[in-house]
Amino acid sequence: MPRAKNHSQAVGKNVVSFVEQDITRSQKPNNLARAALALFFRLAEEWDINQTQQLKLLGLTSRTTLKNYRERVDAGENFKLPADTLERLSLIAGIRKAVEIMYPEHRWNDFMSAPNRAFGGATLLQWMLKGKVGSLYDVRRYLDASRGAHFA
């Protein structure tokens, strides 16, 4: 009986914040931040986005912070990230995964930069670069709905 209660409590919560809280609680300086940022920096290169755009996607204002993150990733250092940054990185990873599921590899980056009617003719990347976490959720929900998945 307690198991069902715990399960219903977990299902009733916002899934992302539930997972994020769990990650944040258990995140001693480990490789989570490094792995998430390594993926982000690789995608930034693939998507050909500049430093200002990277700052927007991560919700950062400081170029120094971004530079420090890059140096720590390159050095293989373990460290913590703020919950908001982890949330954004999780959404970006989910967006990429949805695109990987839906399209062959040679179309992944083209799809991100193709005009999309669902976003008023903006590309998915342009929509994401509005800088708001809500814009990342919009793209994630759109892709999940397009592939028939459910994302709360």
C-alpha positions in Angstrom: 0.0 0.0 0.0 2.7 2.6 0.8 4.3 1.9 -2.6 1.1 2.9 -4.4 0.9 6.1 -2.4 4.5 7.1 -3.2 3.9 6.3 -6.9 0.8 8.4 -7.1 2.6 11.3 -5.3 5.4 11.1 -7.9 3.0 10.9 -10.8 1.1 13.9 -9.5 4.1 16.2 -9.4 5.6 18.0 -12.4 7.8 15.2 -13.8 10.7 17.5 -14.6 10.8 19.2 -11.2 10.5 15.8 -9.5 13.5 14.4 -11.4 15.4 17.7 -11.1 14.9 17.7 -7.3 16.1 14.1 -7.2 19.2 14.9 -9.3 19.9 18.1 -7.3 19.6 16.2 -4.0 21.9 13.5 -5.1 24.3 15.7 -7.1 27.5 15.6 -5.2 30.1 17.0 -7.5 29.9 14.2 -10.0 30.0 13.8 -13.7 26.3 14.8 -14.3 27.1 18.4 -14.9 30.1 17.6 -16.9 28.2 15.2 -19.1 25.3 17.5 -19.7 27.5 20.4 -20.6 29.7 18.3 -22.8 26.6 17.3 -24.8 25.5 21.0 -24.9 28.9 22.2 -26.2 28.9 19.5 -28.8 25.4 20.5 -29.9 26.4 24.2 -29.9 29.1 23.3 -32.4 26.8 21.2 -34.6 24.1 23.9 -34.6 26.7 26.5 -35.2 25.6 28.8 -32.4 27.7 31.6 -31.0 28.6 32.4 -27.4 25.7 34.9 -27.0 23.3 32.2 -28.2 24.8 29.6 -25.9 24.2 32.0 -23.0 20.6 32.4 -24.0 20.0 28.7 -24.2 21.5 28.1 -20.8 19.8 31.1 -19.2 23.1 32.7 -18.3 24.2 36.3 -18.5 27.9 35.9 -17.7 30.4 35.0 -20.5 32.9 34.2 -17.7 30.5 31.6 -16.3 30.1 30.0 -19.7 33.9 30.1 -20.2 34.4 28.5 -16.8 31.9 25.8 -17.6 33.7 25.0 -20.8 37.1 24.9 -19.1 35.8 22.6 -16.4 34.3 20.2 -18.9 37.5 20.2 -21.0 39.5 19.5 -17.8 37.2 16.5 -16.9 36.4 18.2 -13.6 33.3 17.3 -11.6 31.1 20.1 -10.4 27.5 21.1 -9.6 25.1 23.2 -11.7 22.2 25.3 -10.6 18.8 23.6 -10.9 17.6 26.0 -13.6 20.7 25.2 -15.8 20.1 21.5 -15.3 16.5 21.9 -16.3 17.5 23.7 -19.5 20.2 21.1 -20.3 17.6 18.3 -19.7 15.2 19.9 -22.1 17.9 20.5 -24.8 19.0 16.8 -24.5 15.3 15.7 -24.8 14.9 17.9 -27.9 17.9 16.3 -29.5 16.8 12.8 -28.6 13.3 13.4 -30.1 14.9 14.6 -33.3 17.2 11.6 -33.4 14.2 9.3 -33.0 12.2 11.1 -35.7 14.8 11.6 -38.4 17.8 10.0 -39.9 21.2 11.3 -38.8 21.9 13.3 -41.9 18.7 15.4 -41.3 19.2 16.2 -37.5 20.8 19.6 -37.8 18.8 20.6 -41.0 15.6 19.9 -39.1 16.6 22.3 -36.3 17.3 25.1 -38.8 14.3 24.6 -41.1 11.4 27.0 -41.0 8.5 25.4 -39.1 4.8 26.5 -39.5 4.0 25.4 -35.9 6.3 28.2 -34.7 5.1 30.9 -37.1 7.8 30.1 -39.7 10.6 30.4 -37.1 13.1 27.5 -36.9 13.1 25.3 -33.8 16.5 26.8 -33.0 15.2 30.4 -33.4 12.3 29.6 -31.1 14.6 28.0 -28.5 16.9 31.1 -28.7 14.1 33.3 -27.3 16.0 32.6 -24.0 13.0 31.6 -22.0 12.8 28.1 -20.4 9.2 28.1 -21.7 10.4 28.2 -25.3 12.5 25.1 -24.6 9.4 23.4 -23.2 7.4 24.5 -26.3 9.9 22.8 -28.7 10.1 19.7 -26.5 6.3 19.3 -26.3 6.0 19.9 -30.1 8.5 17.2 -30.9 7.1 14.7 -28.4 3.6 15.3 -29.8 4.8 14.9 -33.3 6.2 11.5 -32.5 3.2 10.5 -30.5 4.9 10.7 -27.1 3.5 12.2 -23.9 5.4 14.9 -22.1 3.8 16.7 -19.2 
